[in-house]
């Protein structure tokens, strides 16, 4: 065991986390096996025990490892999961209104609007390019690289008026003749959208760590719509093993995954869980998210991140569609991201949620 930490890599705990995670994925540490002690890793890498602990905490948050009191850390991840028996169906959780803690500060939003009105002037009256304003696409690409490890070109991003519009757009891109699968239970509008678009929709039952393995193995669906961070209304989060199972399923045939990352920004973990988009080594995951939770439900704005192989087909089939989000709103969002106001709000909410968690309030 030798872990080398590049002193130029920041933060160091993420660099160590990735090395440990990769060794788990390669089977160097098998399921149930014990991971190196914090003291041993600290001595070998020259890192502080606190930094090593942060790396292990992230492994636990991601579902790769488990801490056992007075025993250390042990591997949870299952290499090459088989298709296990159905897990118990989780009870549905009632929908909850957004708390005041997550509300975006109106004063910050109004200042951004005034800056755009003052500095952009006539530009706000101009028609946006069809996929979105270049300034926003660039800002989104930089934000995703910083916060989600998603490194894409602006040409891979498509802005639209909310998730429902974007899901419908994906059906037009991928085809109504293909079979779509969604989690059950899921947000009720998701299967409604696919069926209204003329597509066949299969419902796959959720277990406690994600979609039931047997149902996924047996489905005839070609496209899987999943919310791995936290499915609504069940609150189920896909484990690390389950996320890799989704990736293997998609790689096994001419299949695609539509990944909704709704709400992941407010994760209380040290870093949000890995996206399927990043985990996949093939062009078979479309990533989508919106600003309904991070800013306001009234901001009907979301975006798709297309894998490189789908950029040209999208432009050929759907590139004629005008962008459905006003230029002014796109420029306001770009201003919030560029100024750091958007990320400061997210970090403020995450800190508040961690304090509430530590106090037993959530």
N, C-alpha and C positions, 0 to 999 in steps of 0.2 A: 504493500500500500504506500503510494507516494502521491501526495496532493501538492501541486505547485501553484502558488498564488502569485499572479502577476500584480505587482504593486501599482501598476498603472490602471488596473481594473477597479472601478468603483461602482456600487459598494462591494467590498470584499466578500461579504456574506453571500451575495448572489452568485459570485464566481465560484465559491466553495459549494454552494447548494447545487449548481449545475453539474459540477463534477461528481458529487455524490449521487444525484439523480441519474446521471448517465450510467454509473456503475450499477445502480439498482436495475435499470432497464436492460443492461447487458447480462444480468444474472450473476454478477460478481458477488452480490449480496442477495441470496435467495429469500423467498417469502419465509418469514419467521426467524430469519437470521439476525444476529445482533450486529449493529453498526459500530464503528470505532467510537471510543469514549470521547467526550468533549476534551478532557485533559490531554489525551494522546493526540488528537487533531490539532489542538492549540500548540502543543510542543512541536509537532511536525511542520506546521504551516507558518508558525511565527505569529499567528493571529491571537487576539485575546479570547478568553473563554466566552465572553459575552457575544463576540462576533460569531463564534462557532455555534453558540446556542441559538442565535438568530437564524443561521442556516438550517439547523435542525427543526426549529419552529416552523419554518416555511415548508420543509419536507412533510411535517405532520399536517400542516394546513392543507397541503396539496393532496394528502392521502397516500403518500409514498411510505411513510413511517409512522410509528406510534411510540410515544414515551411511556415507559413503565417505571413507576416510582421505585427508586433505589436499585433499579436494574439496568437502566440505560434506554437506548433507542433500538427498536426492532422493525424490520421491513414488513409492511403491509401489502405492498404491490405484488400482484400475482402474475408471474410470467406466463404468457400464452394462455390466457384464461380459456377454459372450456366453456361450454354453454350449460350453465348450472341450472338447477331447479328454480322455479319462480320464487322470488323473494316476496315476503308479505307485502300486501298493498298498503302504502302509507295513508294515514288519514288525511283528508283534505283540510287545509287551513283556511279559515275565513279571510276574505280580503280585508286589508287594513289601509286606512287612509295614511298618506304620507305625514310624518311627524314634522313639527316645526323645525327640528334640527336639520332636516334635509332640504328645507326651502332655500332656494337661491336668493341672496340678498337683493332686494329690489333697488336699493341705492346703487349697488355695483352695476346692475343691469341698466339702469337709467343713465349712468355716467357713460357706459359703453355706447349706448344709443346716441347720446349727445356728441361723443367724439366722432362717430361715424357720420352723423349729419353735418358736423362741422368740417371734417377733413375730406370726406368722399364726395360731398355735394352732388353734382349731376350724375355721378357714377351709380347712385342708388336708383336712378330712373332707367338705367340701361338694362337690356335683357341679359340674363345670365346665360353662359354657355350651357348646353343641354345636360351635361353631367354634373354641373355645379360651378360656382365661381372659382377661378384658379387660386385666389388667395385662401379661400376656405379649404379647398382640396389639399393645398400645401400644408396649412396649419393642422389639419386632421392627420395627415401622414406623419408629421413630426410628433404630434401628440401620441399617436398609436405606437410609434417607435419607442418613445420615452416610457410609456406607461403599460403597454401590453406586449412589448417585444415584437410587434407586427411591423415589419419593414417593407413598405410597398411604395410604388411610384404613385403620384397623383392621378395618373391615368387609370389606375385600378379602383378608384373610389367613385361612387355614384351617390349623389345627394338627392333625397326625395322627401315628400311630405309625410313622414311617419312610417312606422313599421308595416301597417296594413297595406299602404301603397307599394312599399318595396317588396313585400311578399307576393303581391299580385304580379309585380314586374318580373320576379324570378320565374313564375309560372310561364309567362310569355317568353322568357329567355330559354328555359329548359324544356318547355313543351307540355301541352295539356294531355298528351297521350302517354305520359309517364306516370308511375304510381308514386304517391307521396306518403310518407309515414310521419306521424306526430305522436308525442307523448300523451299518455292518458293516465290521470287527468292532465289537461293543459288549459291555457288561456282559451276560452271558448271560441273566440273569433278566429283562431288559427285554422282549425279544420273547416270553419265556415268559409274562410277566404279561398282555400284550395277548391272546395266543392263549388263555390260560386264562380270560380274561374274555369270550371268544367273539368277539373282533374279528379282522379280517384284518390281517396284519402283513407289510409289504414291507421287504426289506433293501436299503439303499442303500450302495454301496461308498464307502469313505473314500479320498481322495487325501492328498497331503502337507499341504494347507491346509484340509481339510474335505471335505464330501460331494462326490463327483464331480458336476460341473455337468450333464453329459448325463443321468446317472441321475436327478437332481433334476428336470430339465425334463420328462423322459418319464414319471415316476411318476404313477400314478393316485391316489396317496394324498392325503388331505385334511388329515391331521394329521401333523406332523413332530416326532418326539422327537429332540432333539439335545443334546449336551453340548459347547458351543462352547469352553469354557475349556480343557478337556483330556479328550478321550475316552478311555475305558478299554476295552481294554487297550493300544491303539495309542499313546497319549500325544499324539495329533494335536490341535493347537489351531487353531481356525478363524481364518483371517486376517481383517483388517478388510474386505477385498473380499468374502470368502466370507460374512461375517455380513450384509453388506448384500444379498448375493444371496439369502440365506434370507428376509430381510424382503421383498424384491421378490416372491419366490415366494409367500409367504403373502398378499401384497396383491393378487395377480393373480386370485384366486378366493375361494370361500368356504372358506378354509383357516385353520388354526391351527397354532401352534408351541408345543410343551411344552419349555421350556428348563430343563435341569438344570444348576445352577451349582456342582455338587459340587467342593470343593477349591479354589475360586478365592480363598478367604481367604488361602491361603498362597502366593499369587503373589509372586515376588521383584521384580516390577515396582514402580515408584514408586506406582502405583495399579492395582488390578485392572482388567482389560479391561472395556469397556462391555458391558452385558448387552443381549440382544435385546429384553428388556422395555422398556428405556429407548430403544433405537434405533427401535422401531416407533412409528409415529404413529397406528396403528389399534388397536382392541381385539382383537388377534389373537395375543397371546403370554401364556401362563401360565408364571410363574416358579416354580421349586421348588428347595429346598435342604434339607439335613439337618445334624445336629450330630454325625454319626458320625465325621467326621474331625477336627472342631475341638474336640470334647470327648471322646467315646468311642463306639465301635460299640455298646456296651451301652445307651447312651441312645437308645432307639428313638423319636426325635422328629424330625419334619420339618415343613415347612410349604409350602403353596401360596400364591402371590399371584395373585389373579384379576384380569383386566382389568375395568374398571367394567361392561362390557356383560354379563359372566357372573355378577355378584354376585347379581342377582335370580333368574336361572335356577337357580343353585346352591341358593339357599335354598328355592326352590319344589320342586326335585326331590330334594335330599339334605339339606336343613336339619334333617330329623328325626333324622339319625344323631347319636348321642351322641359326644362327643369321646373318642378312643381313648387319650389320654394322661392319666395320673393328675394331679389338681390339684397335689399336692405337687411333682411333677417340673416342672410348668409354672411354679410359683412359684419354684423353685430357679433355673431358667433365667432368669426375669425378674430375679431378684436379681443373677445374674452379669452380665447385660447392663447393668442400671441402675447397678451399682457400678463399672463399668468393668473388672472383672476379666476378662471375656470378651475384650474388645478388647486389653487389655494382654497377654494370652496370645498372641493372634494376632500382635501387633506383635513380641513377643519371638521367636516362631518365625520370622517373616519376616526379622528382623535376623540370626538365626543362619543361615538359608538363604543370605542374601546374602553373609555372611562365608565360608561353605563354598564358594559359587560362585566368589568372588574368589580363593579358595585353590586352586581346581581340584579340590575334593573331590566335587563333583556336576556 
